[in-house]
Amino acid sequence: MISAVVAILVSLGIVWVLRRAFARRGREIAKAVMRGELTPEVDTRLRLVERLVYALVITIGIATALSQFEGVKDVGAKLLASGAIAAAIVGFAARQTLANLVAGVMLAITQPLRVGDWILFDDEYGMVEDITLNFVFLRTGADRRVVIPNEKIVSSVLRNDTLVTPLVGWEVSVWIPPESDAGRAATVLADEAGAPATVAEATPWGTRLTVGGDPVAPASKLATEGELRGRCVARLRTEGLLRQAGDGGAESN
């Protein structure tokens, strides 16, 4: 019993020491090896390696502790005798956890997203704050935390705005009534935004125009879009191209 407790405590102590070592020196050593700043790609892989090492140490500690009990040894021998059944039971029970773990390794290798990237996933837009063995942590512009299972990330479509460049493109859409002059509205919006405006969609109930601008830092994307959207709506109303509130005016998005 005492040896089992000692094995658990030793494994926890090793994890504590490793955490301090990684926190103090791990990234400095990685920067020295890379001869420069730690890139998002290396940072993401380094985080995964850290957690894999911690999980391995804890697993070895638990296995060592359990091996000190004779009853566990007997159970282990019986399980080995029927290894196929044991593997099937354990695999089925831990399917979700194992799937997330494998997906986490895939994310670290293929890197469709990295720590610090700004992504859109399931209508949630924000910065990838951390990637663990099981989850991706997303921090939105409203400072909310969205926790996404790794398996879901791997099997779904996401938009990564900073995979290639640190700046992101943006645009806003404004709807005008069907009777309004779409060509004149596009000219007005282009003048207001200082960028070309286009007719993106025409329907029996209205016309949608889009206008954008120069790429901006991801953190300011929503604020930039909101500011221009407000200016465009006000300008269209001033020009008589958008009905006033209460008159069934079109919406913007």
URHUKA-V130931 format. One record per residue. N is the residue number from 1. OMEGA is omega in whole degrees, -180 to 180 (999 if undefined). Layout:
BEGIN
N_OMEGA ; N_OMEGA
END
This chain:
BEGIN
1_-179 ; 2_-180 ; 3_177 ; 4_178 ; 5_179 ; 6_180 ; 7_179 ; 8_-179 ; 9_179 ; 10_180 ; 11_177 ; 12_178 ; 13_178 ; 14_178 ; 15_179 ; 16_179 ; 17_180 ; 18_178 ; 19_179 ; 20_180 ; 21_178 ; 22_-178 ; 23_-176 ; 24_-169 ; 25_-173 ; 26_-177 ; 27_176 ; 28_178 ; 29_179 ; 30_178 ; 31_180 ; 32_179 ; 33_180 ; 34_-178 ; 35_180 ; 36_179 ; 37_178 ; 38_-177 ; 39_177 ; 40_-180 ; 41_-179 ; 42_179 ; 43_180 ; 44_180 ; 45_180 ; 46_178 ; 47_-179 ; 48_179 ; 49_178 ; 50_-175 ; 51_176 ; 52_178 ; 53_179 ; 54_-179 ; 55_-180 ; 56_-180 ; 57_180 ; 58_180 ; 59_179 ; 60_179 ; 61_180 ; 62_179 ; 63_178 ; 64_180 ; 65_-179 ; 66_-178 ; 67_179 ; 68_-179 ; 69_-179 ; 70_180 ; 71_179 ; 72_178 ; 73_179 ; 74_178 ; 75_180 ; 76_179 ; 77_179 ; 78_179 ; 79_178 ; 80_179 ; 81_177 ; 82_-173 ; 83_-178 ; 84_-180 ; 85_180 ; 86_-180 ; 87_180 ; 88_-179 ; 89_-179 ; 90_-180 ; 91_179 ; 92_-178 ; 93_-176 ; 94_-175 ; 95_-177 ; 96_180 ; 97_180 ; 98_179 ; 99_178 ; 100_179 ; 101_179 ; 102_179 ; 103_177 ; 104_177 ; 105_178 ; 106_179 ; 107_-180 ; 108_-178 ; 109_-176 ; 110_176 ; 111_169 ; 112_172 ; 113_-178 ; 114_176 ; 115_-179 ; 116_179 ; 117_175 ; 118_-174 ; 119_171 ; 120_-179 ; 121_-180 ; 122_178 ; 123_176 ; 124_-178 ; 125_180 ; 126_-177 ; 127_176 ; 128_-176 ; 129_-179 ; 130_175 ; 131_-180 ; 132_180 ; 133_-176 ; 134_-171 ; 135_169 ; 136_-179 ; 137_-177 ; 138_176 ; 139_-176 ; 140_178 ; 141_178 ; 142_179 ; 143_172 ; 144_178 ; 145_177 ; 146_-178 ; 147_-175 ; 148_176 ; 149_-178 ; 150_-179 ; 151_-180 ; 152_178 ; 153_-176 ; 154_-174 ; 155_-178 ; 156_179 ; 157_175 ; 158_176 ; 159_179 ; 160_-175 ; 161_-175 ; 162_-180 ; 163_-177 ; 164_-178 ; 165_-179 ; 166_-180 ; 167_-178 ; 168_173 ; 169_-179 ; 170_176 ; 171_176 ; 172_178 ; 173_178 ; 174_178 ; 175_175 ; 176_-180 ; 177_-177 ; 178_-178 ; 179_-180 ; 180_-180 ; 181_-176 ; 182_180 ; 183_179 ; 184_179 ; 185_179 ; 186_178 ; 187_179 ; 188_-179 ; 189_178 ; 190_178 ; 191_-178 ; 192_-175 ; 193_-176 ; 194_-180 ; 195_-179 ; 196_175 ; 197_-177 ; 198_174 ; 199_-174 ; 200_-174 ; 201_177 ; 202_-180 ; 203_179 ; 204_-178 ; 205_176 ; 206_179 ; 207_-180 ; 208_178 ; 209_179 ; 210_177 ; 211_-178 ; 212_-179 ; 213_-180 ; 214_178 ; 215_-178 ; 216_174 ; 217_-177 ; 218_-177 ; 219_-178 ; 220_-176 ; 221_-177 ; 222_180 ; 223_179 ; 224_178 ; 225_-180 ; 226_-179 ; 227_-180 ; 228_180 ; 229_179 ; 230_179 ; 231_-179 ; 232_179 ; 233_-180 ; 234_-179 ; 235_180 ; 236_177 ; 237_178 ; 238_-179 ; 239_180 ; 240_-179 ; 241_-179 ; 242_-177 ; 243_178 ; 244_178 ; 245_-179 ; 246_179 ; 247_180 ; 248_-179 ; 249_-179 ; 250_-178 ; 251_174 ; 252_176 ; 253_999
END
